[in-house]
């Protein structure tokens, strides 16, 4: 849940911290993992905006609209990026940015049995084609969504009764339930219809239930004028670029979005795999007490989940273990995926014991282990000694030991008597390696 309320942050405070916080939802349009990589329309836009301001992006996920808005109202996040439609009621609660896309809400319903042998007119005759024909029908929609509000408005406008059932599932899950015959009707945005129709060809989404609506991000209503101005300026510029048009096609048009969503490596909260090796990674990770998703993030960084890759130095497989290192721990790393992972895990266990004395905090120790996995533990121990000599905290990575790992490229530092392993040219890259793994781990935690 969100924290106790704090004042919303405007742009100056966000830039001063160097981080912008946003809440988004986990689904096939906003944010998901595909073949180990974080993806999603709103995720990619958020990353591009954060990069535009040279900010770190911190994500919170929620598929509950009320909870997501609670994060915003409490000040826990600066921005809601869950594809909200702009409405007068919502404008009373928050400020919206310039629109990102436009949409029309459409009814999701099953085509009649045998529809492939029927004419188009015959199919339509068996479907709801007029909003007034929803009288007496039961429509399931996400709790707190604009779909629910639209149906309530339709009831008031027409004087008819619609059985509106609000449930804690998003439009994509409810479309799946319609396809499986568990419910008869739901509502979704038309920009989602290409993906849903490709996955579930028995569904029809040709009946509009709303006029065109703007989809936008939102921020707190008070104290965020500079943030809104910066967002609007960036959105209006970015919408005119080829890159934006490519993102729209990537997530909403053609066959690729459906092929991604239909893959077993399309990962959301409820389904999908991070990699083909999830079960082995889970089993092996237990022996060192690491979250399997952290090990998976390390493996992705090392091999992109390719079990056959061999480095120029001869490191092999998923965890890029040198064959002689594998032999030291009793494993032929070229023989099987499990052997390769067990050898890598054994090396991590050894590093964990090695750094336990210097770094008592296990969360901090992970960073030292990751750096050692990439650069060798000797260079990391040198950086610890340099940090100690220069009065910094030897048990902290960022802005302490990591600084001296980078400085080992400088003869002033690698020539110091406390240094026993010589020069390290790629300290900057090693720090980026650690940061990339931890960032990917956060994505895997968000999704799985």
C-alpha positions as a Markdown table, in Angstrom:
| # | Residue | x | y | z |
|---|---|---|---|---|
| 1 | Unk | 0.0 | 0.0 | 0.0 |
| 2 | Unk | 0.9 | 3.6 | -0.3 |
| 3 | Unk | 2.7 | 5.5 | 2.5 |
| 4 | Unk | 1.3 | 8.2 | 4.8 |
| 5 | Unk | 0.5 | 11.4 | 2.8 |
| 6 | Unk | 3.3 | 13.7 | 1.9 |
| 7 | Unk | 3.2 | 16.9 | -0.2 |
| 8 | Unk | 3.3 | 16.3 | -3.9 |
| 9 | Unk | 6.7 | 17.0 | -5.5 |
| 10 | Unk | 7.1 | 19.6 | -8.3 |
| 11 | Unk | 9.8 | 19.4 | -11.0 |
| 12 | Unk | 12.6 | 21.1 | -8.9 |
| 13 | Unk | 12.3 | 18.5 | -6.1 |
| 14 | Unk | 12.2 | 15.6 | -8.6 |
| 15 | Unk | 15.3 | 16.9 | -10.4 |
| 16 | Unk | 17.1 | 17.5 | -7.1 |
| 17 | Unk | 16.6 | 13.9 | -6.1 |
| 18 | Unk | 17.4 | 12.7 | -9.6 |
| 19 | Unk | 14.5 | 10.3 | -9.7 |
| 20 | Unk | 10.9 | 10.4 | -10.9 |
| 21 | Unk | 8.4 | 7.9 | -9.4 |
| 22 | Unk | 5.4 | 6.6 | -11.5 |
| 23 | Unk | 2.7 | 4.0 | -11.1 |
| 24 | Unk | 1.7 | 1.9 | -14.0 |
| 25 | Unk | -0.3 | -1.3 | -14.5 |
| 26 | Unk | 0.9 | -4.7 | -15.6 |
| 27 | Unk | -0.7 | -5.8 | -18.9 |
| 28 | Unk | 0.1 | -6.3 | -22.5 |
| 29 | Unk | -0.1 | -2.6 | -23.4 |
| 30 | Unk | 1.4 | -0.8 | -20.3 |
| 31 | Unk | 4.2 | -2.9 | -18.8 |
| 32 | Unk | 5.3 | -6.5 | -19.1 |
| 33 | Unk | 8.4 | -8.7 | -19.5 |
| 34 | Unk | 9.0 | -10.4 | -22.9 |
| 35 | Unk | 12.0 | -12.8 | -23.2 |
| 36 | Unk | 13.6 | -11.3 | -20.2 |
| 37 | Unk | 13.2 | -7.6 | -21.3 |
| 38 | Unk | 10.8 | -5.0 | -19.7 |
| 39 | Unk | 8.5 | -3.7 | -22.4 |
| 40 | Unk | 5.2 | -1.8 | -22.7 |
| 41 | Unk | 3.8 | 1.4 | -24.3 |
| 42 | Unk | 3.6 | 3.4 | -21.1 |
| 43 | Unk | 6.8 | 1.9 | -19.8 |
| 44 | Unk | 8.8 | 3.0 | -22.9 |
| 45 | Unk | 7.3 | 6.5 | -22.8 |
| 46 | Unk | 8.1 | 6.8 | -19.1 |
| 47 | Unk | 11.7 | 5.8 | -19.8 |
| 48 | Unk | 12.0 | 8.3 | -22.7 |
| 49 | Unk | 10.7 | 11.1 | -20.5 |
| 50 | Unk | 13.0 | 10.2 | -17.7 |
| 51 | Unk | 15.9 | 10.0 | -20.1 |
| 52 | Unk | 14.9 | 13.4 | -21.5 |
| 53 | Unk | 15.4 | 14.9 | -18.0 |
| 54 | Unk | 18.3 | 12.6 | -17.2 |
| 55 | Unk | 16.4 | 11.1 | -14.3 |
| 56 | Unk | 16.2 | 7.6 | -12.8 |
| 57 | Unk | 12.8 | 6.0 | -13.2 |
| 58 | Unk | 11.3 | 4.2 | -10.2 |
| 59 | Unk | 8.2 | 2.2 | -11.0 |
| 60 | Unk | 5.3 | 1.1 | -8.7 |
| 61 | Unk | 2.8 | -1.3 | -10.2 |
| 62 | Unk | -0.9 | -1.7 | -9.5 |
| 63 | Unk | -3.8 | -3.0 | -11.6 |
| 64 | Unk | -6.3 | -1.5 | -9.1 |
| 65 | Unk | -7.3 | 2.0 | -10.3 |
| 66 | Unk | -8.3 | 3.2 | -6.8 |
| 67 | Unk | -5.0 | 2.0 | -5.4 |
| 68 | Unk | -3.0 | 3.6 | -8.2 |
| 69 | Unk | -4.7 | 6.9 | -7.6 |
| 70 | Unk | -4.1 | 6.5 | -3.9 |
| 71 | Unk | -0.4 | 6.3 | -4.5 |
| 72 | Unk | -0.7 | 9.6 | -6.4 |
| 73 | Unk | -2.8 | 11.4 | -3.8 |
| 74 | Unk | -0.5 | 10.2 | -0.9 |
| 75 | Unk | 2.5 | 11.7 | -2.7 |
| 76 | Unk | 4.2 | 8.2 | -3.0 |
| 77 | Unk | 4.4 | 8.7 | -6.8 |
| 78 | Unk | 4.7 | 11.8 | -9.0 |
| 79 | Unk | 2.8 | 10.4 | -11.9 |
| 80 | Unk | 0.1 | 8.0 | -12.9 |
| 81 | Unk | 0.8 | 6.2 | -16.2 |
| 82 | Unk | -2.0 | 3.6 | -16.5 |
| 83 | Unk | -3.8 | 5.0 | -19.6 |
| 84 | Unk | -6.6 | 6.8 | -17.9 |
| 85 | Unk | -9.3 | 8.3 | -20.1 |
| 86 | Unk | -9.8 | 12.0 | -19.4 |
| 87 | Unk | -13.2 | 12.9 | -17.9 |
| 88 | Unk | -14.8 | 15.8 | -16.1 |
| 89 | Unk | -15.1 | 13.8 | -12.9 |
| 90 | Unk | -11.4 | 12.9 | -12.9 |
| 91 | Unk | -10.4 | 16.4 | -13.6 |
| 92 | Unk | -11.8 | 17.3 | -10.2 |
| 93 | Unk | -9.3 | 14.9 | -8.6 |
| 94 | Unk | -6.1 | 15.4 | -10.7 |
| 95 | Unk | -4.4 | 17.2 | -13.5 |
| 96 | Unk | -4.1 | 15.5 | -16.8 |
| 97 | Unk | -1.3 | 15.9 | -19.3 |
| 98 | Unk | -1.7 | 16.4 | -23.0 |
| 99 | Unk | -3.2 | 13.3 | -24.5 |
| 100 | Unk | -1.0 | 10.4 | -25.5 |
| 101 | Unk | -3.5 | 8.6 | -27.7 |
| 102 | Unk | -7.2 | 8.8 | -28.5 |
| 103 | Unk | -9.7 | 5.9 | -28.0 |
| 104 | Unk | -13.3 | 4.9 | -28.2 |
| 105 | Unk | -14.7 | 2.4 | -25.7 |
| 106 | Unk | -16.2 | -0.7 | -27.4 |
| 107 | Unk | -18.3 | -3.6 | -26.3 |
| 108 | Unk | -16.6 | -6.9 | -26.1 |
| 109 | Unk | -18.9 | -9.8 | -27.0 |
| 110 | Unk | -18.7 | -13.3 | -28.4 |
| 111 | Unk | -19.7 | -14.0 | -32.0 |
| 112 | Unk | -22.4 | -16.6 | -32.5 |
| 113 | Unk | -21.4 | -20.3 | -32.8 |
| 114 | Unk | -20.6 | -21.1 | -36.4 |
| 115 | Unk | -19.9 | -17.5 | -37.3 |
| 116 | Unk | -17.2 | -18.5 | -39.8 |
| 117 | Unk | -19.9 | -20.0 | -42.0 |
| 118 | Unk | -22.3 | -17.0 | -41.7 |
| 119 | Unk | -22.5 | -13.8 | -43.7 |
| 120 | Unk | -21.4 | -10.6 | -42.0 |
| 121 | Unk | -25.0 | -9.4 | -41.8 |
| 122 | Unk | -26.1 | -12.7 | -40.2 |
| 123 | Unk | -23.3 | -12.4 | -37.6 |
| 124 | Unk | -24.3 | -8.8 | -36.8 |
| 125 | Unk | -27.9 | -9.8 | -36.4 |
| 126 | Unk | -26.8 | -12.0 | -33.5 |
| 127 | Unk | -24.8 | -9.3 | -31.7 |
| 128 | Unk | -25.5 | -6.1 | -29.8 |
| 129 | Unk | -25.1 | -3.3 | -32.4 |
| 130 | Unk | -27.0 | -0.5 | -30.7 |
| 131 | Unk | -26.2 | 0.9 | -27.2 |
| 132 | Unk | -29.9 | 0.8 | -26.3 |
| 133 | Unk | -29.8 | -3.0 | -26.8 |
| 134 | Unk | -27.7 | -3.2 | -23.6 |
| 135 | Unk | -31.0 | -2.8 | -21.7 |
| 136 | Unk | -31.3 | -5.8 | -19.4 |
| 137 | Unk | -27.8 | -7.1 | -20.2 |
| 138 | Unk | -25.1 | -7.7 | -17.6 |
| 139 | Unk | -21.7 | -6.1 | -18.3 |
| 140 | Unk | -18.6 | -6.7 | -16.3 |
| 141 | Unk | -16.1 | -3.9 | -16.0 |
| 142 | Unk | -13.0 | -3.0 | -13.9 |
| 143 | Unk | -13.9 | -1.4 | -10.6 |
| 144 | Unk | -13.4 | 2.3 | -10.7 |
| 145 | Unk | -12.8 | 2.4 | -14.4 |
| 146 | Unk | -14.1 | 4.9 | -17.0 |
| 147 | Unk | -15.9 | 2.0 | -18.5 |
| 148 | Unk | -18.1 | 1.7 | -15.5 |
| 149 | Unk | -18.7 | 5.5 | -15.4 |
| 150 | Unk | -19.7 | 5.4 | -19.1 |
| 151 | Unk | -22.3 | 2.7 | -18.6 |
| 152 | Unk | -23.8 | 4.5 | -15.6 |
| 153 | Unk | -24.0 | 7.6 | -17.7 |
| 154 | Unk | -25.6 | 5.6 | -20.5 |
| 155 | Unk | -28.2 | 4.4 | -18.0 |
| 156 | Unk | -29.0 | 8.0 | -16.9 |
| 157 | Unk | -29.1 | 9.3 | -20.5 |
| 158 | Unk | -31.4 | 6.6 | -21.8 |
| 159 | Unk | -33.5 | 5.7 | -18.8 |
| 160 | Unk | -32.7 | 2.0 | -19.3 |
| 161 | Unk | -31.3 | -0.5 | -16.8 |
| 162 | Unk | -27.9 | -2.1 | -17.4 |
| 163 | Unk | -26.5 | -4.7 | -15.0 |
| 164 | Unk | -23.1 | -3.1 | -14.4 |
| 165 | Unk | -20.9 | -5.4 | -12.3 |
| 166 | Unk | -17.6 | -3.9 | -11.2 |
| 167 | Unk | -14.9 | -6.4 | -10.5 |
| 168 | Unk | -11.1 | -6.3 | -9.6 |
| 169 | Unk | -10.0 | -7.4 | -13.1 |
| 170 | Unk | -8.7 | -5.2 | -16.0 |
| 171 | Unk | -10.1 | -5.1 | -19.4 |
| 172 | Unk | -7.7 | -7.6 | -20.9 |
| 173 | Unk | -8.5 | -10.2 | -18.3 |
| 174 | Unk | -12.3 | -9.6 | -18.7 |
| 175 | Unk | -11.9 | -10.0 | -22.5 |
| 176 | Unk | -10.3 | -13.4 | -21.8 |
| 177 | Unk | -13.3 | -14.3 | -19.6 |
| 178 | Unk | -15.7 | -13.3 | -22.4 |
| 179 | Unk | -13.7 | -15.5 | -24.8 |
| 180 | Unk | -13.9 | -18.4 | -22.4 |
| 181 | Unk | -17.7 | -18.0 | -22.0 |
| 182 | Unk | -17.5 | -17.1 | -18.3 |
| 183 | Unk | -19.2 | -13.8 | -18.8 |
| 184 | Unk | -21.1 | -12.3 | -21.8 |
| 185 | Unk | -20.0 | -8.7 | -22.1 |
| 186 | Unk | -17.3 | -6.3 | -21.1 |
| 187 | Unk | -15.9 | -3.1 | -22.4 |
| 188 | Unk | -12.4 | -2.1 | -23.6 |
| 189 | Unk | -10.6 | 0.7 | -25.5 |
| 190 | Unk | -10.5 | 0.3 | -29.2 |
| 191 | Unk | -6.7 | 0.6 | -29.3 |
| 192 | Unk | -6.5 | -2.7 | -27.5 |
| 193 | Unk | -8.9 | -4.5 | -29.9 |
| 194 | Unk | -6.2 | -5.5 | -32.5 |
| 195 | Unk | -4.4 | -7.5 | -29.8 |
| 196 | Unk | -7.5 | -9.0 | -28.3 |
| 197 | Unk | -9.0 | -9.9 | -31.6 |
| 198 | Unk | -5.8 | -11.6 | -32.7 |
| 199 | Unk | -5.7 | -13.7 | -29.5 |
| 200 | Unk | -9.4 | -14.4 | -29.5 |
| 201 | Unk | -10.9 | -14.4 | -33.0 |
| 202 | Unk | -14.3 | -15.4 | -31.7 |
| 203 | Unk | -14.7 | -11.9 | -30.1 |
| 204 | Unk | -16.3 | -8.9 | -31.6 |
| 205 | Unk | -15.4 | -5.4 | -30.7 |
| 206 | Unk | -17.2 | -3.4 | -33.4 |
| 207 | Unk | -19.9 | -1.8 | -31.2 |
| 208 | Unk | -18.9 | 1.6 | -29.7 |
| 209 | Unk | -20.3 | 2.6 | -26.3 |
| 210 | Unk | -18.6 | 6.0 | -26.1 |
| 211 | Unk | -17.6 | 9.0 | -28.1 |
| 212 | Unk | -13.8 | 9.5 | -28.7 |
| 213 | Unk | -11.8 | 10.0 | -25.5 |
| 214 | Unk | -8.3 | 11.2 | -24.7 |
| 215 | Unk | -5.9 | 8.9 | -22.9 |
| 216 | Unk | -3.4 | 10.7 | -20.8 |
| 217 | Unk | -1.1 | 10.6 | -17.7 |
| 218 | Unk | -2.0 | 12.4 | -14.6 |
| 219 | Unk | -0.4 | 14.2 | -11.7 |
| 220 | Unk | -1.5 | 15.8 | -8.4 |
| 221 | Unk | -3.9 | 18.7 | -8.8 |
| 222 | Unk | -1.9 | 21.2 | -6.7 |
| 223 | Unk | 1.7 | 22.1 | -6.5 |
| 224 | Unk | 2.8 | 20.4 | -9.8 |
| 225 | Unk | 2.5 | 23.2 | -12.4 |
| 226 | Unk | 6.2 | 23.0 | -13.5 |
| 227 | Unk | 6.0 | 19.2 | -13.8 |
| 228 | Unk | 2.8 | 19.4 | -15.9 |
| 229 | Unk | 4.3 | 22.0 | -18.1 |
| 230 | Unk | 7.4 | 19.9 | -18.7 |
| 231 | Unk | 5.4 | 16.8 | -19.4 |
| 232 | Unk | 3.1 | 18.6 | -21.8 |
| 233 | Unk | 6.0 | 20.2 | -23.7 |
| 234 | Unk | 7.8 | 16.8 | -24.0 |
| 235 | Unk | 4.6 | 14.9 | -25.0 |
| 236 | Unk | 3.6 | 17.5 | -27.7 |
| 237 | Unk | 7.1 | 17.3 | -29.2 |
| 238 | Unk | 7.4 | 13.5 | -29.0 |
| 239 | Unk | 4.0 | 12.8 | -30.5 |
| 240 | Unk | 5.2 | 14.3 | -33.8 |
| 241 | Unk | 8.3 | 12.0 | -34.1 |
| 242 | Unk | 8.8 | 8.8 | -36.1 |
| 243 | Unk | 9.8 | 7.2 | -32.8 |
| 244 | Unk | 6.4 | 7.8 | -31.3 |
| 245 | Unk | 4.7 | 6.4 | -34.5 |
| 246 | Unk | 6.9 | 3.3 | -34.2 |
| 247 | Unk | 5.9 | 2.8 | -30.6 |
| 248 | Unk | 2.2 | 3.0 | -31.5 |
| 249 | Unk | 2.7 | 0.3 | -34.3 |
| 250 | Unk | 4.9 | -1.8 | -32.0 |
| 251 | Unk | 2.2 | -2.1 | -29.3 |
| 252 | Unk | -1.1 | -1.6 | -31.1 |
| 253 | Unk | -0.9 | -2.5 | -34.8 |
| 254 | Unk | -0.1 | -5.5 | -37.0 |
| 255 | Unk | 0.6 | -9.0 | -35.8 |
| 256 | Unk | 3.6 | -8.4 | -33.5 |
| 257 | Unk | 1.7 | -7.3 | -30.4 |
| 258 | Unk | -0.5 | -10.4 | -30.6 |
| 259 | Unk | 2.5 | -12.7 | -31.2 |
| 260 | Unk | 4.2 | -11.2 | -28.1 |
| 261 | Unk | 1.0 | -11.5 | -25.9 |
| 262 | Unk | 0.5 | -15.1 | -27.1 |
| 263 | Unk | 4.1 | -16.2 | -26.2 |
| 264 | Unk | 4.9 | -18.3 | -23.2 |
| 265 | Unk | 7.7 | -15.7 | -22.5 |
| 266 | Unk | 5.2 | -12.9 | -22.2 |
| 267 | Unk | 5.2 | -12.4 | -18.5 |
| 268 | Unk | 2.7 | -10.6 | -16.3 |
| 269 | Unk | 1.6 | -11.0 | -12.7 |
| 270 | Unk | -0.5 | -14.1 | -13.4 |
| 271 | Unk | 1.3 | -15.9 | -16.3 |
| 272 | Unk | 4.3 | -16.3 | -18.5 |
| 273 | Unk | 7.9 | -17.0 | -18.0 |
| 274 | Unk | 10.9 | -14.8 | -17.7 |
| 275 | Unk | 13.0 | -17.4 | -19.4 |
| 276 | Unk | 12.9 | -21.0 | -20.6 |
| 277 | Unk | 15.0 | -21.9 | -17.5 |
| 278 | Unk | 12.8 | -20.4 | -14.7 |
| 279 | Unk | 12.3 | -23.7 | -12.8 |
| 280 | Unk | 16.0 | -24.6 | -12.8 |
| 281 | Unk | 16.9 | -21.1 | -11.7 |
| 282 | Unk | 14.4 | -21.2 | -8.9 |
| 283 | Unk | 15.7 | -24.6 | -7.7 |
| 284 | Unk | 19.3 | -23.6 | -7.8 |
| 285 | Unk | 18.9 | -20.2 | -6.2 |
| 286 | Unk | 17.4 | -21.7 | -3.0 |
| 287 | Unk | 20.8 | -23.0 | -2.0 |
| 288 | Unk | 22.2 | -19.4 | -1.6 |
| 289 | Unk | 19.1 | -17.8 | -0.3 |
| 290 | Unk | 18.9 | -15.4 | -3.3 |
| 291 | Unk | 15.6 | -14.4 | -4.9 |
| 292 | Unk | 15.5 | -16.4 | -8.2 |
| 293 | Unk | 14.6 | -13.3 | -10.1 |
| 294 | Unk | 17.9 | -11.7 | -9.1 |
| 295 | Unk | 19.8 | -14.7 | -10.4 |
| 296 | Unk | 17.7 | -14.5 | -13.6 |
| 297 | Unk | 18.6 | -10.8 | -14.0 |
| 298 | Unk | 22.3 | -11.8 | -13.7 |
| 299 | Unk | 21.9 | -14.6 | -16.2 |
| 300 | Unk | 20.2 | -12.2 | -18.7 |
| 301 | Unk | 23.0 | -9.8 | -18.3 |
| 302 | Unk | 25.6 | -12.5 | -18.9 |
| 303 | Unk | 24.1 | -14.5 | -21.8 |
| 304 | Unk | 20.6 | -13.1 | -22.7 |
| 305 | Unk | 19.4 | -16.6 | -21.7 |
| 306 | Unk | 21.4 | -18.2 | -24.5 |
| 307 | Unk | 22.8 | -21.5 | -23.1 |
| 308 | Unk | 25.3 | -22.0 | -26.0 |
| 309 | Unk | 27.1 | -18.6 | -26.0 |
| 310 | Unk | 30.9 | -18.6 | -25.5 |
| 311 | Unk | 32.8 | -15.5 | -24.7 |
| 312 | Unk | 36.1 | -14.6 | -26.4 |
| 313 | Unk | 37.8 | -15.6 | -23.1 |
| 314 | Unk | 36.1 | -19.0 | -23.2 |
| 315 | Unk | 33.4 | -18.4 | -20.6 |
| 316 | Unk | 30.5 | -20.7 | -21.3 |
| 317 | Unk | 26.8 | -20.8 | -21.2 |
| 318 | Unk | 24.0 | -19.1 | -19.3 |
| 319 | Unk | 26.2 | -17.9 | -16.4 |
| 320 | Unk | 29.3 | -17.4 | -18.5 |
| 321 | Unk | 31.4 | -19.7 | -16.3 |
| 322 | Unk | 35.0 | -20.6 | -17.2 |
| 323 | Unk | 35.3 | -24.3 | -17.6 |
| 324 | Unk | 38.2 | -24.5 | -15.1 |
| 325 | Unk | 36.0 | -22.6 | -12.6 |
| 326 | Unk | 33.3 | -25.1 | -13.1 |
| 327 | Unk | 35.8 | -27.9 | -12.6 |
| 328 | Unk | 36.9 | -26.3 | -9.3 |
| 329 | Unk | 33.4 | -26.6 | -8.0 |
| 330 | Unk | 32.8 | -30.0 | -9.5 |
| 331 | Unk | 30.8 | -29.2 | -12.6 |
| 332 | Unk | 31.3 | -29.6 | -16.3 |
| 333 | Unk | 29.7 | -26.3 | -17.3 |
| 334 | Unk | 29.5 | -27.4 | -21.0 |
| 335 | Unk | 27.5 | -30.5 | -20.2 |
| 336 | Unk | 24.1 | -29.1 | -19.2 |
| 337 | Unk | 22.2 | -25.9 | -18.3 |
| 338 | Unk | 21.8 | -27.1 | -14.8 |
| 339 | Unk | 25.6 | -27.8 | -14.4 |
| 340 | Unk | 26.3 | -24.3 | -15.7 |
| 341 | Unk | 23.9 | -22.6 | -13.3 |
| 342 | Unk | 25.1 | -24.7 | -10.3 |
| 343 | Unk | 28.7 | -23.7 | -11.0 |
| 344 | Unk | 27.7 | -20.1 | -11.2 |
| 345 | Unk | 25.7 | -20.4 | -8.0 |
| 346 | Unk | 28.7 | -22.0 | -6.3 |
| 347 | Unk | 30.9 | -19.1 | -7.3 |
| 348 | Unk | 28.3 | -16.7 | -5.9 |
| 349 | Unk | 28.3 | -18.7 | -2.6 |
| 350 | Unk | 32.1 | -18.4 | -2.4 |
| 351 | Unk | 31.9 | -14.6 | -3.1 |
| 352 | Unk | 29.2 | -14.2 | -0.4 |
| 353 | Unk | 31.5 | -15.9 | 2.2 |
| 354 | Unk | 34.4 | -13.8 | 1.1 |
| 355 | Unk | 32.7 | -10.5 | 1.5 |
| 356 | Unk | 30.7 | -11.3 | 4.6 |
| 357 | Unk | 33.4 | -9.8 | 6.9 |
| 358 | Unk | 33.6 | -6.5 | 5.0 |
| 359 | Unk | 29.9 | -6.1 | 4.1 |
| 360 | Unk | 27.5 | -7.4 | 6.8 |
| 361 | Unk | 24.4 | -6.0 | 5.1 |
| 362 | Unk | 23.2 | -8.8 | 2.7 |
| 363 | Unk | 21.5 | -6.3 | 0.4 |
| 364 | Unk | 24.7 | -4.3 | 0.0 |
| 365 | Unk | 26.8 | -7.4 | -0.3 |
| 366 | Unk | 24.9 | -8.4 | -3.4 |
| 367 | Unk | 26.4 | -5.4 | -5.2 |
| 368 | Unk | 29.9 | -6.4 | -4.2 |
| 369 | Unk | 29.2 | -9.9 | -5.4 |
| 370 | Unk | 27.8 | -8.7 | -8.8 |
| 371 | Unk | 30.8 | -6.5 | -9.3 |
| 372 | Unk | 33.2 | -9.4 | -8.5 |
| 373 | Unk | 31.3 | -11.7 | -10.8 |
| 374 | Unk | 32.1 | -9.2 | -13.6 |
| 375 | Unk | 35.5 | -7.9 | -12.7 |
| 376 | Unk | 37.0 | -10.4 | -10.3 |
| 377 | Unk | 37.0 | -10.2 | -6.5 |
| 378 | Unk | 40.6 | -9.0 | -6.4 |
| 379 | Unk | 39.7 | -5.7 | -7.9 |
| 380 | Unk | 36.7 | -5.2 | -5.6 |
| 381 | Unk | 38.9 | -6.0 | -2.6 |
| 382 | Unk | 41.4 | -3.4 | -3.8 |
| 383 | Unk | 38.5 | -0.8 | -4.1 |
| 384 | Unk | 37.5 | -1.7 | -0.5 |
| 385 | Unk | 41.0 | -1.0 | 0.7 |
| 386 | Unk | 41.2 | 2.3 | -1.1 |
| 387 | Unk | 37.8 | 3.3 | 0.3 |
| 388 | Unk | 39.0 | 2.5 | 3.8 |
| 389 | Unk | 42.3 | 4.4 | 3.3 |
| 390 | Unk | 40.4 | 7.4 | 2.1 |
| 391 | Unk | 37.8 | 7.4 | 4.9 |
| 392 | Unk | 34.8 | 6.1 | 3.1 |
| 393 | Unk | 32.4 | 3.3 | 4.2 |
| 394 | Unk | 33.8 | -0.1 | 3.1 |
| 395 | Unk | 30.4 | -1.6 | 3.6 |
| 396 | Unk | 28.6 | 0.7 | 1.2 |
| 397 | Unk | 28.7 | 0.3 | -2.6 |
| 398 | Unk | 27.3 | 3.5 | -4.2 |
| 399 | Unk | 29.4 | 6.6 | -3.7 |
| 400 | Unk | 31.9 | 4.7 | -1.6 |
| 401 | Unk | 33.6 | 1.5 | -2.8 |
| 402 | Unk | 32.2 | 1.9 | -6.3 |
| 403 | Unk | 34.0 | 5.2 | -6.6 |
| 404 | Unk | 37.4 | 3.6 | -6.1 |
| 405 | Unk | 36.6 | 0.7 | -8.5 |
| 406 | Unk | 36.4 | 3.4 | -11.2 |
| 407 | Unk | 39.5 | 5.2 | -9.9 |
| 408 | Unk | 41.5 | 2.0 | -10.4 |
| 409 | Unk | 42.0 | 3.2 | -13.9 |
| 410 | Unk | 44.1 | 6.1 | -12.6 |
| 411 | Unk | 47.8 | 5.4 | -11.8 |
| 412 | Unk | 47.5 | 7.5 | -8.7 |
| 413 | Unk | 45.2 | 4.9 | -7.3 |
| 414 | Unk | 46.2 | 1.6 | -8.9 |
| 415 | Unk | 49.8 | 2.4 | -7.9 |
| 416 | Unk | 48.8 | 2.8 | -4.2 |
| 417 | Unk | 50.6 | 0.3 | -1.9 |
| 418 | Unk | 47.2 | -1.1 | -0.7 |
| 419 | Unk | 46.3 | -2.2 | -4.3 |
| 420 | Unk | 47.4 | -5.8 | -5.1 |
| 421 | Unk | 45.7 | -6.5 | -8.4 |
| 422 | Unk | 46.9 | -3.7 | -10.6 |
| 423 | Unk | 44.9 | -1.5 | -13.0 |
| 424 | Unk | 41.2 | -1.9 | -13.8 |
| 425 | Unk | 40.4 | 0.0 | -17.0 |
| 426 | Unk | 36.6 | -0.8 | -17.1 |
| 427 | Unk | 35.5 | 0.3 | -13.6 |
| 428 | Unk | 32.8 | 2.5 | -15.1 |
| 429 | Unk | 31.4 | -0.5 | -17.1 |
| 430 | Unk | 31.5 | -2.7 | -14.0 |
| 431 | Unk | 29.4 | -0.2 | -12.1 |
| 432 | Unk | 27.0 | 0.0 | -15.0 |
| 433 | Unk | 26.8 | -3.8 | -15.0 |
| 434 | Unk | 25.8 | -3.9 | -11.3 |
| 435 | Unk | 23.2 | -1.1 | -11.9 |
| 436 | Unk | 21.8 | -2.8 | -15.0 |
| 437 | Unk | 21.3 | -6.1 | -13.2 |
| 438 | Unk | 19.6 | -4.5 | -10.1 |
| 439 | Unk | 17.4 | -2.4 | -12.4 |
| 440 | Unk | 16.3 | -5.5 | -14.3 |
| 441 | Unk | 15.8 | -7.3 | -11.0 |
| 442 | Unk | 13.3 | -4.6 | -10.0 |
| 443 | Unk | 11.4 | -5.1 | -13.3 |
| 444 | Unk | 11.2 | -8.9 | -12.7 |
| 445 | Unk | 10.0 | -8.2 | -9.1 |
| 446 | Unk | 7.4 | -5.8 | -10.4 |
| 447 | Unk | 6.1 | -8.3 | -12.9 |
| 448 | Unk | 6.6 | -11.8 | -11.4 |
